[in-house]
Amino acid sequence: MPEQPGAPHAHAHQHLHAHPHGPGHGHHPEGAPERPPIGGDFAGEPAPVEIRHLHFRYPDGFEALKGIDLSIAAGEKVAVVGPNGAGKSTLLLHLNGIFEPSHGTVEIGDTTVDRSTVRRIRARVGLVFQDPDDQLFSPTVFEDVAFGPLHMGMPEGEIHDRVERALAAVGMTGFERRTPHRMSLGQRKRVALATVLSMDPEVLVFDEPSAGLDPRGRREVIAILRALPQTVLASTHDMRLVADVFPRVIVIDDGRIVADGPSDEILDDETLLAAHGLERP
Ligand code: ADP
């Protein structure tokens, strides 16, 4: 474990108090001035995702996914919506190999997700849980964000560099020594994302990224999601979030994709939305 979390980042600690301003970036073009600049500057290229004929049966025999076909281009941002129990989480948990298809395939770039590739896949596909407390378990933000790179055996300089960049990407520079469980939900959600960004993933998978946030927390999440260079797949019930961030949306019901297209068209289709327990934003 790192002996002095965050210590080498003297410059970062100039901004320990709330609402730090990023160095040299006076105005944010989208009018969200309360945080330092966000956005990934990681080297990893976003990867495409290809899902073919995916079926999944839980051990009790219930078939939660009944033939999912889905192609997502590198760098594309796609929202997954649908009523409770539709299969959204079950689908997302296939992206990094937590679940293995009963039938069909999931490919990240040119790698098929299976037992032999799952370790590599976990480094390339970052999963951000709805509840950040499922992801944060260290006494300091630094240790939580450093955990992945440390586990990969990276040199200390690289670990510090990654932590710094991951925190910058979520507007949490300066929080290295803070205790995650004392922070607001919005801050904990952003740190949870940073713990995944520090692995330099090519694909990011979110479960309900805006759930439970106050208006400011929501605005911050929207700005962060928009700036991410990775391929992004997110389940959500927040149709305004879909409209604000995701150009494409898929609607899932009863384990099947029932609609897939541009968000502005799908969010305008009241009949379709009502048929699947959804509402217009
Ligand atoms: P969503 O995320 O859209 O709410 P889920 O993927 O969580 O839906 O669940 C899809 C379906 O699979 C639901 O009918 C749910 O009851 C069922 N399911 C979820 N987990 C299990 C499990 N461990 N065993 C059996 N069925 C499950």
py3Dmol code that shows the C-alpha trace and the ligand (Angstrom):
import py3Dmol

protein = """\
ATOM      1  CA  MET A   1       0.000   0.000   0.000  1.00  0.00           C
ATOM      2  CA  PRO A   2       1.199   3.559  -0.589  1.00  0.00           C
ATOM      3  CA  GLU A   3       2.774   4.861   2.577  1.00  0.00           C
ATOM      4  CA  GLN A   4       1.699   8.493   2.286  1.00  0.00           C
ATOM      5  CA  PRO A   5      -1.408   8.775   0.166  1.00  0.00           C
ATOM      6  CA  GLY A   6      -1.393  11.848  -2.004  1.00  0.00           C
ATOM      7  CA  ALA A   7       1.727  13.312  -0.442  1.00  0.00           C
ATOM      8  CA  PRO A   8       3.721  14.052  -3.615  1.00  0.00           C
ATOM      9  CA  HIS A   9       0.943  16.178  -5.070  1.00  0.00           C
ATOM     10  CA  ALA A  10       1.810  19.428  -3.415  1.00  0.00           C
ATOM     11  CA  HIS A  11       0.172  21.477  -6.139  1.00  0.00           C
ATOM     12  CA  ALA A  12      -3.053  19.516  -5.840  1.00  0.00           C
ATOM     13  CA  HIS A  13      -3.407  20.555  -2.244  1.00  0.00           C
ATOM     14  CA  GLN A  14      -3.690  24.192  -3.097  1.00  0.00           C
ATOM     15  CA  HIS A  15      -7.282  23.356  -3.865  1.00  0.00           C
ATOM     16  CA  LEU A  16      -8.341  21.508  -0.750  1.00  0.00           C
ATOM     17  CA  HIS A  17     -11.433  23.573  -0.197  1.00  0.00           C
ATOM     18  CA  ALA A  18     -14.724  23.317  -1.953  1.00  0.00           C
ATOM     19  CA  HIS A  19     -15.146  24.609  -5.494  1.00  0.00           C
ATOM     20  CA  PRO A  20     -11.519  24.739  -6.546  1.00  0.00           C
ATOM     21  CA  HIS A  21     -10.842  26.338  -9.891  1.00  0.00           C
ATOM     22  CA  GLY A  22      -8.660  24.605 -12.375  1.00  0.00           C
ATOM     23  CA  PRO A  23      -5.341  26.180 -13.244  1.00  0.00           C
ATOM     24  CA  GLY A  24      -5.541  28.493 -16.210  1.00  0.00           C
ATOM     25  CA  HIS A  25      -9.030  27.549 -17.334  1.00  0.00           C
ATOM     26  CA  GLY A  26     -11.204  30.513 -16.590  1.00  0.00           C
ATOM     27  CA  HIS A  27     -14.449  29.691 -18.316  1.00  0.00           C
ATOM     28  CA  HIS A  28     -16.104  26.422 -18.998  1.00  0.00           C
ATOM     29  CA  PRO A  29     -17.811  26.604 -22.396  1.00  0.00           C
ATOM     30  CA  GLU A  30     -20.918  24.780 -21.135  1.00  0.00           C
ATOM     31  CA  GLY A  31     -21.468  27.043 -18.180  1.00  0.00           C
ATOM     32  CA  ALA A  32     -20.489  24.746 -15.309  1.00  0.00           C
ATOM     33  CA  PRO A  33     -17.867  26.891 -13.617  1.00  0.00           C
ATOM     34  CA  GLU A  34     -17.975  25.441 -10.096  1.00  0.00           C
ATOM     35  CA  ARG A  35     -15.477  22.635 -10.731  1.00  0.00           C
ATOM     36  CA  PRO A  36     -12.034  22.247 -12.197  1.00  0.00           C
ATOM     37  CA  PRO A  37     -11.951  21.151 -15.816  1.00  0.00           C
ATOM     38  CA  ILE A  38     -13.016  17.578 -16.249  1.00  0.00           C
ATOM     39  CA  GLY A  39     -12.510  15.053 -18.963  1.00  0.00           C
ATOM     40  CA  GLY A  40     -10.218  12.137 -19.559  1.00  0.00           C
ATOM     41  CA  ASP A  41      -6.802  12.669 -20.993  1.00  0.00           C
ATOM     42  CA  PHE A  42      -5.988   8.979 -20.814  1.00  0.00           C
ATOM     43  CA  ALA A  43      -4.098   7.379 -23.635  1.00  0.00           C
ATOM     44  CA  GLY A  44      -6.360   4.328 -23.996  1.00  0.00           C
ATOM     45  CA  GLU A  45      -8.455   4.286 -27.153  1.00  0.00           C
ATOM     46  CA  PRO A  46     -12.161   3.634 -26.691  1.00  0.00           C
ATOM     47  CA  ALA A  47     -13.133   0.143 -27.821  1.00  0.00           C
ATOM     48  CA  PRO A  48     -16.234  -0.992 -29.706  1.00  0.00           C
ATOM     49  CA  VAL A  49     -18.651  -3.469 -28.081  1.00  0.00           C
ATOM     50  CA  GLU A  50     -20.295  -6.270 -30.032  1.00  0.00           C
ATOM     51  CA  ILE A  51     -22.991  -8.427 -28.432  1.00  0.00           C
ATOM     52  CA  ARG A  52     -24.455 -11.279 -30.432  1.00  0.00           C
ATOM     53  CA  HIS A  53     -27.444 -13.502 -29.627  1.00  0.00           C
ATOM     54  CA  LEU A  54     -26.873 -13.078 -25.924  1.00  0.00           C
ATOM     55  CA  HIS A  55     -29.036 -15.268 -23.719  1.00  0.00           C
ATOM     56  CA  PHE A  56     -28.659 -15.551 -19.981  1.00  0.00           C
ATOM     57  CA  ARG A  57     -30.347 -17.889 -17.585  1.00  0.00           C
ATOM     58  CA  TYR A  58     -30.012 -17.472 -13.808  1.00  0.00           C
ATOM     59  CA  PRO A  59     -29.235 -20.629 -11.826  1.00  0.00           C
ATOM     60  CA  ASP A  60     -32.917 -20.927 -10.849  1.00  0.00           C
ATOM     61  CA  GLY A  61     -33.757 -21.326 -14.533  1.00  0.00           C
ATOM     62  CA  PHE A  62     -35.166 -17.827 -15.141  1.00  0.00           C
ATOM     63  CA  GLU A  63     -34.118 -16.530 -18.553  1.00  0.00           C
ATOM     64  CA  ALA A  64     -33.341 -12.842 -17.989  1.00  0.00           C
ATOM     65  CA  LEU A  65     -31.841 -12.153 -21.434  1.00  0.00           C
ATOM     66  CA  LYS A  66     -33.569 -13.650 -24.452  1.00  0.00           C
ATOM     67  CA  GLY A  67     -31.345 -12.888 -27.423  1.00  0.00           C
ATOM     68  CA  ILE A  68     -29.646  -9.491 -27.281  1.00  0.00           C
ATOM     69  CA  ASP A  69     -27.891  -8.185 -30.404  1.00  0.00           C
ATOM     70  CA  LEU A  70     -26.119  -4.884 -29.945  1.00  0.00           C
ATOM     71  CA  SER A  71     -23.228  -3.130 -31.711  1.00  0.00           C
ATOM     72  CA  ILE A  72     -21.716  -0.067 -30.095  1.00  0.00           C
ATOM     73  CA  ALA A  73     -19.050   1.924 -31.895  1.00  0.00           C
ATOM     74  CA  ALA A  74     -15.834   3.005 -30.212  1.00  0.00           C
ATOM     75  CA  GLY A  75     -16.501   6.172 -28.235  1.00  0.00           C
ATOM     76  CA  GLU A  76     -20.274   5.965 -28.604  1.00  0.00           C
ATOM     77  CA  LYS A  77     -22.494   6.778 -25.597  1.00  0.00           C
ATOM     78  CA  VAL A  78     -25.556   4.591 -25.228  1.00  0.00           C
ATOM     79  CA  ALA A  79     -28.268   4.638 -22.562  1.00  0.00           C
ATOM     80  CA  VAL A  80     -30.139   1.473 -21.601  1.00  0.00           C
ATOM     81  CA  VAL A  81     -33.679   2.073 -20.358  1.00  0.00           C
ATOM     82  CA  GLY A  82     -36.602  -0.163 -19.475  1.00  0.00           C
ATOM     83  CA  PRO A  83     -38.860  -1.109 -16.583  1.00  0.00           C
ATOM     84  CA  ASN A  84     -37.568  -2.743 -13.410  1.00  0.00           C
ATOM     85  CA  GLY A  85     -36.745  -6.368 -14.023  1.00  0.00           C
ATOM     86  CA  ALA A  86     -36.252  -5.839 -17.778  1.00  0.00           C
ATOM     87  CA  GLY A  87     -32.707  -7.207 -17.701  1.00  0.00           C
ATOM     88  CA  LYS A  88     -30.652  -4.001 -17.762  1.00  0.00           C
ATOM     89  CA  SER A  89     -28.295  -4.932 -14.923  1.00  0.00           C
ATOM     90  CA  THR A  90     -28.021  -8.511 -16.138  1.00  0.00           C
ATOM     91  CA  LEU A  91     -26.933  -7.182 -19.530  1.00  0.00           C
ATOM     92  CA  LEU A  92     -24.419  -4.707 -18.127  1.00  0.00           C
ATOM     93  CA  LEU A  93     -22.807  -7.339 -15.901  1.00  0.00           C
ATOM     94  CA  HIS A  94     -21.902  -9.295 -19.029  1.00  0.00           C
ATOM     95  CA  LEU A  95     -19.698  -6.484 -20.309  1.00  0.00           C
ATOM     96  CA  ASN A  96     -16.826  -7.241 -17.966  1.00  0.00           C
ATOM     97  CA  GLY A  97     -17.397 -10.920 -17.440  1.00  0.00           C
ATOM     98  CA  ILE A  98     -19.182 -10.923 -14.082  1.00  0.00           C
ATOM     99  CA  PHE A  99     -21.823 -13.010 -15.869  1.00  0.00           C
ATOM    100  CA  GLU A 100     -21.011 -15.465 -18.607  1.00  0.00           C
ATOM    101  CA  PRO A 101     -23.493 -15.850 -21.469  1.00  0.00           C
ATOM    102  CA  SER A 102     -25.627 -19.002 -21.416  1.00  0.00           C
ATOM    103  CA  HIS A 103     -25.561 -18.576 -25.162  1.00  0.00           C
ATOM    104  CA  GLY A 104     -24.073 -15.993 -27.539  1.00  0.00           C
ATOM    105  CA  THR A 105     -21.020 -13.744 -27.302  1.00  0.00           C
ATOM    106  CA  VAL A 106     -19.796 -10.425 -25.937  1.00  0.00           C
ATOM    107  CA  GLU A 107     -16.758  -8.827 -27.562  1.00  0.00           C
ATOM    108  CA  ILE A 108     -14.774  -5.833 -26.370  1.00  0.00           C
ATOM    109  CA  GLY A 109     -12.660  -4.691 -29.300  1.00  0.00           C
ATOM    110  CA  ASP A 110     -11.344  -7.927 -30.746  1.00  0.00           C
ATOM    111  CA  THR A 111     -11.455  -9.817 -27.441  1.00  0.00           C
ATOM    112  CA  THR A 112     -14.289 -12.200 -26.621  1.00  0.00           C
ATOM    113  CA  VAL A 113     -15.267 -12.055 -22.946  1.00  0.00           C
ATOM    114  CA  ASP A 114     -14.783 -15.491 -21.395  1.00  0.00           C
ATOM    115  CA  ARG A 115     -12.961 -17.159 -18.541  1.00  0.00           C
ATOM    116  CA  SER A 116      -9.603 -17.009 -20.260  1.00  0.00           C
ATOM    117  CA  THR A 117      -9.837 -13.274 -21.015  1.00  0.00           C
ATOM    118  CA  VAL A 118     -11.711 -12.038 -17.972  1.00  0.00           C
ATOM    119  CA  ARG A 119      -8.687 -10.605 -16.195  1.00  0.00           C
ATOM    120  CA  ARG A 120      -7.689  -8.506 -19.191  1.00  0.00           C
ATOM    121  CA  ILE A 121     -11.294  -7.517 -19.790  1.00  0.00           C
ATOM    122  CA  ARG A 122     -11.718  -6.272 -16.209  1.00  0.00           C
ATOM    123  CA  ALA A 123      -8.885  -3.811 -16.806  1.00  0.00           C
ATOM    124  CA  ARG A 124     -10.438  -2.622 -20.070  1.00  0.00           C
ATOM    125  CA  VAL A 125     -14.067  -2.376 -19.007  1.00  0.00           C
ATOM    126  CA  GLY A 126     -14.796  -0.290 -15.930  1.00  0.00           C
ATOM    127  CA  LEU A 127     -18.029  -0.913 -14.052  1.00  0.00           C
ATOM    128  CA  VAL A 128     -19.419   1.920 -11.928  1.00  0.00           C
ATOM    129  CA  PHE A 129     -22.052   0.735  -9.474  1.00  0.00           C
ATOM    130  CA  GLN A 130     -25.141   2.684  -8.531  1.00  0.00           C
ATOM    131  CA  ASP A 131     -24.091   2.791  -4.886  1.00  0.00           C
ATOM    132  CA  PRO A 132     -20.570   4.210  -4.587  1.00  0.00           C
ATOM    133  CA  ASP A 133     -20.226   2.578  -1.178  1.00  0.00           C
ATOM    134  CA  ASP A 134     -19.975  -0.752  -3.009  1.00  0.00           C
ATOM    135  CA  GLN A 135     -16.822   0.609  -4.636  1.00  0.00           C
ATOM    136  CA  LEU A 136     -15.148   2.684  -1.919  1.00  0.00           C
ATOM    137  CA  PHE A 137     -13.544   0.908   0.996  1.00  0.00           C
ATOM    138  CA  SER A 138     -10.260   2.698   1.777  1.00  0.00           C
ATOM    139  CA  PRO A 139      -9.551   5.293   4.454  1.00  0.00           C
ATOM    140  CA  THR A 140      -8.570   7.878   1.842  1.00  0.00           C
ATOM    141  CA  VAL A 141      -9.633   8.865  -1.657  1.00  0.00           C
ATOM    142  CA  PHE A 142      -6.054   8.387  -2.823  1.00  0.00           C
ATOM    143  CA  GLU A 143      -5.932   4.757  -1.715  1.00  0.00           C
ATOM    144  CA  ASP A 144      -9.262   3.952  -3.318  1.00  0.00           C
ATOM    145  CA  VAL A 145      -8.290   5.491  -6.651  1.00  0.00           C
ATOM    146  CA  ALA A 146      -4.786   3.969  -6.503  1.00  0.00           C
ATOM    147  CA  PHE A 147      -6.123   0.496  -5.711  1.00  0.00           C
ATOM    148  CA  GLY A 148      -6.487  -0.788  -9.284  1.00  0.00           C
ATOM    149  CA  PRO A 149      -3.144   0.449 -10.630  1.00  0.00           C
ATOM    150  CA  LEU A 150      -1.430  -0.759  -7.444  1.00  0.00           C
ATOM    151  CA  HIS A 151      -2.948  -4.189  -7.945  1.00  0.00           C
ATOM    152  CA  MET A 152      -1.724  -4.235 -11.522  1.00  0.00           C
ATOM    153  CA  GLY A 153       1.780  -3.809 -10.139  1.00  0.00           C
ATOM    154  CA  MET A 154       2.446  -0.399 -11.662  1.00  0.00           C
ATOM    155  CA  PRO A 155       5.436   1.665 -10.600  1.00  0.00           C
ATOM    156  CA  GLU A 156       4.718   4.276  -7.950  1.00  0.00           C
ATOM    157  CA  GLY A 157       5.211   7.250 -10.272  1.00  0.00           C
ATOM    158  CA  GLU A 158       2.694   5.848 -12.724  1.00  0.00           C
ATOM    159  CA  ILE A 159       0.211   5.186  -9.902  1.00  0.00           C
ATOM    160  CA  HIS A 160       0.434   8.788  -8.700  1.00  0.00           C
ATOM    161  CA  ASP A 161       0.076  10.063 -12.236  1.00  0.00           C
ATOM    162  CA  ARG A 162      -3.018   7.940 -12.827  1.00  0.00           C
ATOM    163  CA  VAL A 163      -4.639   8.960  -9.542  1.00  0.00           C
ATOM    164  CA  GLU A 164      -4.035  12.592 -10.374  1.00  0.00           C
ATOM    165  CA  ARG A 165      -5.499  12.272 -13.854  1.00  0.00           C
ATOM    166  CA  ALA A 166      -8.483  10.210 -12.701  1.00  0.00           C
ATOM    167  CA  LEU A 167      -9.365  12.739  -9.994  1.00  0.00           C
ATOM    168  CA  ALA A 168      -8.963  15.586 -12.475  1.00  0.00           C
ATOM    169  CA  ALA A 169     -11.301  13.807 -14.886  1.00  0.00           C
ATOM    170  CA  VAL A 170     -14.078  13.825 -12.267  1.00  0.00           C
ATOM    171  CA  GLY A 171     -13.348  17.274 -10.850  1.00  0.00           C
ATOM    172  CA  MET A 172     -12.033  15.898  -7.544  1.00  0.00           C
ATOM    173  CA  THR A 173      -8.452  17.155  -7.609  1.00  0.00           C
ATOM    174  CA  GLY A 174      -7.394  18.038  -4.094  1.00  0.00           C
ATOM    175  CA  PHE A 175      -9.526  15.403  -2.342  1.00  0.00           C
ATOM    176  CA  GLU A 176      -6.702  12.829  -2.171  1.00  0.00           C
ATOM    177  CA  ARG A 177      -6.487  12.755   1.628  1.00  0.00           C
ATOM    178  CA  ARG A 178     -10.180  13.007   2.334  1.00  0.00           C
ATOM    179  CA  THR A 179     -12.154  10.100   3.735  1.00  0.00           C
ATOM    180  CA  PRO A 180     -14.621   8.811   1.136  1.00  0.00           C
ATOM    181  CA  HIS A 181     -17.358   7.812   3.564  1.00  0.00           C
ATOM    182  CA  ARG A 182     -17.514  11.347   4.970  1.00  0.00           C
ATOM    183  CA  MET A 183     -18.173  12.940   1.594  1.00  0.00           C
ATOM    184  CA  SER A 184     -21.481  13.740  -0.139  1.00  0.00           C
ATOM    185  CA  LEU A 185     -23.149  11.175  -2.375  1.00  0.00           C
ATOM    186  CA  GLY A 186     -22.232  13.218  -5.446  1.00  0.00           C
ATOM    187  CA  GLN A 187     -18.590  13.337  -4.389  1.00  0.00           C
ATOM    188  CA  ARG A 188     -18.537   9.633  -3.544  1.00  0.00           C
ATOM    189  CA  LYS A 189     -20.033   8.819  -6.933  1.00  0.00           C
ATOM    190  CA  ARG A 190     -17.331  10.851  -8.635  1.00  0.00           C
ATOM    191  CA  VAL A 191     -14.583   9.161  -6.636  1.00  0.00           C
ATOM    192  CA  ALA A 192     -16.113   5.758  -7.441  1.00  0.00           C
ATOM    193  CA  LEU A 193     -15.808   6.671 -11.118  1.00  0.00           C
ATOM    194  CA  ALA A 194     -12.199   7.767 -10.543  1.00  0.00           C
ATOM    195  CA  THR A 195     -11.367   4.335  -9.041  1.00  0.00           C
ATOM    196  CA  VAL A 196     -12.343   2.874 -12.397  1.00  0.00           C
ATOM    197  CA  LEU A 197     -10.789   5.621 -14.567  1.00  0.00           C
ATOM    198  CA  SER A 198      -7.406   5.044 -12.937  1.00  0.00           C
ATOM    199  CA  MET A 199      -7.333   1.674 -14.705  1.00  0.00           C
ATOM    200  CA  ASP A 200      -7.468   3.565 -18.005  1.00  0.00           C
ATOM    201  CA  PRO A 201     -10.469   1.622 -19.330  1.00  0.00           C
ATOM    202  CA  GLU A 202     -11.659   1.647 -22.928  1.00  0.00           C
ATOM    203  CA  VAL A 203     -15.295   1.053 -22.019  1.00  0.00           C
ATOM    204  CA  LEU A 204     -17.264   2.409 -19.058  1.00  0.00           C
ATOM    205  CA  VAL A 205     -20.435   0.808 -17.796  1.00  0.00           C
ATOM    206  CA  PHE A 206     -22.672   2.712 -15.374  1.00  0.00           C
ATOM    207  CA  ASP A 207     -25.623   1.539 -13.342  1.00  0.00           C
ATOM    208  CA  GLU A 208     -27.933   4.499 -12.683  1.00  0.00           C
ATOM    209  CA  PRO A 209     -25.274   7.244 -12.712  1.00  0.00           C
ATOM    210  CA  SER A 210     -27.654  10.017 -11.619  1.00  0.00           C
ATOM    211  CA  ALA A 211     -29.725   8.118  -9.037  1.00  0.00           C
ATOM    212  CA  GLY A 212     -30.167   9.964  -5.756  1.00  0.00           C
ATOM    213  CA  LEU A 213     -28.257  13.100  -6.737  1.00  0.00           C
ATOM    214  CA  ASP A 214     -29.361  16.656  -6.005  1.00  0.00           C
ATOM    215  CA  PRO A 215     -29.576  19.121  -8.928  1.00  0.00           C
ATOM    216  CA  ARG A 216     -25.963  20.203  -8.632  1.00  0.00           C
ATOM    217  CA  GLY A 217     -24.735  16.630  -8.340  1.00  0.00           C
ATOM    218  CA  ARG A 218     -26.745  15.810 -11.435  1.00  0.00           C
ATOM    219  CA  ARG A 219     -25.273  18.704 -13.401  1.00  0.00           C
ATOM    220  CA  GLU A 220     -21.783  17.588 -12.434  1.00  0.00           C
ATOM    221  CA  VAL A 221     -22.436  14.014 -13.492  1.00  0.00           C
ATOM    222  CA  ILE A 222     -23.829  15.238 -16.806  1.00  0.00           C
ATOM    223  CA  ALA A 223     -20.713  17.326 -17.466  1.00  0.00           C
ATOM    224  CA  ILE A 224     -18.455  14.401 -16.563  1.00  0.00           C
ATOM    225  CA  LEU A 225     -20.344  11.873 -18.673  1.00  0.00           C
ATOM    226  CA  ARG A 226     -20.310  14.221 -21.649  1.00  0.00           C
ATOM    227  CA  ALA A 227     -16.579  14.735 -21.433  1.00  0.00           C
ATOM    228  CA  LEU A 228     -15.604  11.067 -21.114  1.00  0.00           C
ATOM    229  CA  PRO A 229     -13.744   9.831 -24.198  1.00  0.00           C
ATOM    230  CA  GLN A 230     -14.513   6.167 -23.505  1.00  0.00           C
ATOM    231  CA  THR A 231     -17.276   4.054 -24.978  1.00  0.00           C
ATOM    232  CA  VAL A 232     -20.101   4.453 -22.434  1.00  0.00           C
ATOM    233  CA  LEU A 233     -23.071   2.229 -21.675  1.00  0.00           C
ATOM    234  CA  ALA A 234     -25.369   3.294 -18.840  1.00  0.00           C
ATOM    235  CA  SER A 235     -28.610   1.974 -17.447  1.00  0.00           C
ATOM    236  CA  THR A 236     -30.926   4.660 -16.172  1.00  0.00           C
ATOM    237  CA  HIS A 237     -34.481   5.616 -15.304  1.00  0.00           C
ATOM    238  CA  ASP A 238     -33.611   9.280 -15.732  1.00  0.00           C
ATOM    239  CA  MET A 239     -34.966  10.234 -19.133  1.00  0.00           C
ATOM    240  CA  ARG A 240     -33.638  13.773 -18.837  1.00  0.00           C
ATOM    241  CA  LEU A 241     -30.177  12.344 -18.328  1.00  0.00           C
ATOM    242  CA  VAL A 242     -30.668  10.356 -21.527  1.00  0.00           C
ATOM    243  CA  ALA A 243     -31.670  13.517 -23.384  1.00  0.00           C
ATOM    244  CA  ASP A 244     -28.750  15.490 -21.959  1.00  0.00           C
ATOM    245  CA  VAL A 245     -25.936  12.978 -22.438  1.00  0.00           C
ATOM    246  CA  PHE A 246     -26.759  10.012 -24.656  1.00  0.00           C
ATOM    247  CA  PRO A 247     -27.281  10.394 -28.406  1.00  0.00           C
ATOM    248  CA  ARG A 248     -28.494   6.777 -28.628  1.00  0.00           C
ATOM    249  CA  VAL A 249     -30.831   4.805 -26.392  1.00  0.00           C
ATOM    250  CA  ILE A 250     -31.906   1.178 -26.310  1.00  0.00           C
ATOM    251  CA  VAL A 251     -35.141   0.126 -24.653  1.00  0.00           C
ATOM    252  CA  ILE A 252     -35.126  -3.297 -23.007  1.00  0.00           C
ATOM    253  CA  ASP A 253     -38.189  -5.159 -21.838  1.00  0.00           C
ATOM    254  CA  ASP A 254     -38.514  -8.762 -20.737  1.00  0.00           C
ATOM    255  CA  GLY A 255     -34.957  -9.613 -21.753  1.00  0.00           C
ATOM    256  CA  ARG A 256     -35.208  -8.263 -25.287  1.00  0.00           C
ATOM    257  CA  ILE A 257     -34.284  -5.033 -27.069  1.00  0.00           C
ATOM    258  CA  VAL A 258     -37.585  -3.518 -28.141  1.00  0.00           C
ATOM    259  CA  ALA A 259     -36.194  -0.259 -29.533  1.00  0.00           C
ATOM    260  CA  ASP A 260     -32.758   1.065 -30.460  1.00  0.00           C
ATOM    261  CA  GLY A 261     -32.181   4.453 -32.041  1.00  0.00           C
ATOM    262  CA  PRO A 262     -31.487   8.166 -31.691  1.00  0.00           C
ATOM    263  CA  SER A 263     -32.583   9.421 -28.269  1.00  0.00           C
ATOM    264  CA  ASP A 264     -34.455  12.418 -29.649  1.00  0.00           C
ATOM    265  CA  GLU A 265     -36.696  10.106 -31.688  1.00  0.00           C
ATOM    266  CA  ILE A 266     -37.222   7.459 -29.018  1.00  0.00           C
ATOM    267  CA  LEU A 267     -37.820   9.982 -26.230  1.00  0.00           C
ATOM    268  CA  ASP A 268     -40.475  11.578 -28.422  1.00  0.00           C
ATOM    269  CA  ASP A 269     -42.359   8.317 -29.008  1.00  0.00           C
ATOM    270  CA  GLU A 270     -44.957   8.437 -26.272  1.00  0.00           C
ATOM    271  CA  THR A 271     -46.663   5.224 -27.357  1.00  0.00           C
ATOM    272  CA  LEU A 272     -43.425   3.246 -27.272  1.00  0.00           C
ATOM    273  CA  LEU A 273     -42.384   4.688 -23.926  1.00  0.00           C
ATOM    274  CA  ALA A 274     -45.776   4.061 -22.334  1.00  0.00           C
ATOM    275  CA  ALA A 275     -45.800   0.473 -23.604  1.00  0.00           C
ATOM    276  CA  HIS A 276     -42.594  -0.168 -21.654  1.00  0.00           C
ATOM    277  CA  GLY A 277     -43.343   1.654 -18.452  1.00  0.00           C
ATOM    278  CA  LEU A 278     -41.347   4.778 -19.346  1.00  0.00           C
ATOM    279  CA  GLU A 279     -42.147   8.459 -19.514  1.00  0.00           C
ATOM    280  CA  ARG A 280     -41.059  11.329 -21.688  1.00  0.00           C
ATOM    281  CA  PRO A 281     -38.438  13.559 -20.077  1.00  0.00           C
TER     282      PRO A 281
END
"""
ligand_1 = """\
27
ADP
P -33.229 -4.490 -14.321
O -31.805 -4.137 -14.086
O -33.731 -4.098 -15.668
O -34.156 -4.015 -13.231
P -32.328 -7.179 -13.762
O -31.286 -7.427 -14.788
O -31.901 -6.832 -12.394
O -33.358 -6.094 -14.316
O -33.258 -8.453 -13.658
C -33.809 -9.083 -14.800
C -34.661 -10.249 -14.366
O -33.845 -11.253 -13.803
C -35.723 -9.905 -13.306
O -36.903 -10.596 -13.610
C -35.114 -10.407 -12.032
O -36.109 -10.792 -11.128
C -34.317 -11.614 -12.519
N -33.175 -11.870 -11.637
C -32.229 -10.969 -11.228
N -31.317 -11.563 -10.444
C -31.683 -12.871 -10.361
C -31.138 -14.007 -9.693
N -30.014 -13.931 -8.976
N -31.783 -15.184 -9.830
C -32.897 -15.280 -10.570
N -33.468 -14.253 -11.223
C -32.869 -13.058 -11.126
"""
view = py3Dmol.view(width=600, height=400)
view.addModel(protein, "pdb")
view.setStyle({"model": 0}, {"cartoon": {"style": "trace"}})
view.addModel(ligand_1, "xyz")
view.setStyle({"model": 1}, {"stick": {}})
view.zoomTo()
view.show()
